[in-house]
């Protein structure tokens, strides 16, 4: 691509470089100091988010996403966190670039973090304090590598403004907001629906079921 073509692209009305917010502050949608955590974390995130999106597909006010820059103090770009998975209720539209709490005015009901060698300490220390302060209803930390935490799954519920750790029984814990159980299978984290007595399907399981149904027809 020559310089003239590049110049034309930049002049195009479709090219919209990000501008500062109305308060004169630019809120980045990436953080160059954050390093990728690997394929295991990525696949787990995709599987959980996909399962939740399918489960809440009829609920227009339920938004499921993650790995987004979540700014919680207007005017301060350092006041930011990027949850692996977050679920919001009462959120009308999905944020396009970043999540600004003062604009969305919805605190995540549930946050799930995946502990890694570089994040586990923050996941069970500073992030607990932050999510408690923000008013996140339920907070879960799962260790996909089964080596970073004393127990693979940790759960907290906000009671009277304070996070209270919950006991994990038989490697599973019920999430009140989701009406689902988070289950440590010994290999990964799955979501279980007590009403149907079944696990929510992963994308791979959905594809296999779709193929099976096509063969029947």
N, C-alpha and C positions, 0 to 999 in steps of 0.2 A: 504494500500500500504506500503510494507516494505522499509527499507532504500536502499536495493540493487536495487529494481525497480525504486525508485526515482533517484538513481545514474545513472541507465541506461538511464532514460529519459533525464537527463541533458547532458549525453554524446552523445545522438542521434543527427545526423546531421540535423534533423528536428527542433531541439530546438535552436532557435536563439535569445538569449537575446539581447535587444536593446543596441547598442553601441553608443559612442559619435559621433557626426557629424564630418565632415572633419576638422572643425575648433576647434575640441576638446571639444565641448559643447554638452551635452545631453539635448534634448528638449522633456520633458514628454508629453504623450498624454492624461494625466488626471491631475486634480488639486484637491488634497484632501481637500482643503479649500472651494471648491464649493459644496454646499449642493443641493440635488435634489429639484426641485420646485413643484413637485406634478404631479398627473395624468392629471389634466386639461391642464397644459402647454405641457405635453408630447403628449397628444392626438391631441392638436391643431397643434403642430409641425409635427406630422405624417400626419395629414390630408392635411396640406398645402404643405408639401414636396411631398406627393404622387400625389396631383393634379398637381403640377408644373412639376413633372417628366413625367406624362402622357401628359401634354400639350406640353412639349418640347421634346417628345420622338424621333422626327425626326431630332432634332438639335444636331449633335454630338459635337458641340463646346459650348454647354450650360451645365453647371454643377450646380446641386442643392443639397445642403447639409447643415448641421448645427451641432451645439454642438461639433465642432472640435476645437482643440487648434490651434489658428491662431497666429503664431509668426511673428512679423512685423519688428524686428530689429535683424540682425544677431549677434550672440554671446551674446545676453542678454535674458535669459529665463524669465525675469520679464516683458518683453515687449510682452504680450500675451493677447488675448481676445478670447472669445468663443461665437460667434453669434448664436442665436437660429436658424435662417435661413439665408443662404447667397446664392446668385446666381451670378455665374461668366460666362462671355462670353469670348470666345477665349481661354478657358482652354482645352488643348488637352486630358489630362488624369486626372482622379480623384486621389487626394492624398490618400495614403494608410493609414497613421498613423496620421500625423499632417500636417498643412498647413504652409509652410515657404514662406513668400512673396518674398524673394530674390531669391528663386528657381523657384517658379511658375510664378513670374513676371506678375501676373494678380490681380488687385484690384477688389474686388466684386463690381458688378454694383449696386446690391441691397442688403440691409441688413434689416432683420425684427427681432426686439426684442420683447419678451413678458414680460411686466412689472409684477413684483411680489412685495410683501411686502419688500423683502430684496434687490431687484435690481432696483426698479423704479427710485430712485434718480440718480443712475449712468446712467441708460438708457437715461435720459433726461438732463444729465449734462456732465460728463466726457466722456461718449461714443460718444456723439455728437461731442465733440472736437476731439476725436481720429479718428472717421470715416471721419470727415472733413479733418483732416491732411493727412489721407491715400488716400483720393480722391474717397471715395465711392460716387457713383452718386446719389442714392436715399436711404433714411433711414426712416424706419417706426417703430413706437412703438405702441403696442396694449396691453391693459390691459384686460386679459381674465376674471378677477374677478370683473371688473367694480367697483373698490373701491380705487385703488391706484393713479389714475391720475385724474385731473380735467375733462378731456374728454377722452373717451376710446381709441381713435385712433389719433395719432399725426404723421405728415408727414413732411419730409424735402427734399429739392432738392439742389444739389450742383450747384451754379451759380458763375462763376468767382472765384472758389476756396473757396467759403463761403456757408455754409448751410443756406438756406432761408426756414423758416417755411411756409407751404402751408395750405390753408384753406380747411377744411373738409366740403363739401357741401352734405346735405342729407345723412350723415353718410357714404360717399364714396369718394375715391380719386383715380385718374388715375395714374398708374405707367408707365412712358414713356418707360422704358427699357423692361418691361414685356409685354407691350401692353394689360394690364389687369387692372381692377379696384379692389382695396381693399375695401371691404364693411363690415362695422360694422352692423350686422343684429339685434343687441340688445341682442343676445345670444352668438355670437361668431364672428370670422373673417372669411369671405369667399372671394373667388376670382371670379370675374365676367368677362366674355368675351364679350365686346361690339359688336364684329363681329357676334357672334351667338345669342346674347341677352340671354345668359344662364350662370348660375354659373358653374364653373368647378366642376366635380363630386368629392365627397369624396370617400374613399375606400369602405365605406358602400353602397353608391349609385352605385358605379361601380359594386359591387357584386350583388346588387339587379337587376341592368340592365342586367347583364350577365345571371342571373337566369331566368329573363323574356324572354330573347332571346332563351335560351335553351328550355323553355316550348313551344315557338312558333314552334320550329323545331321538 
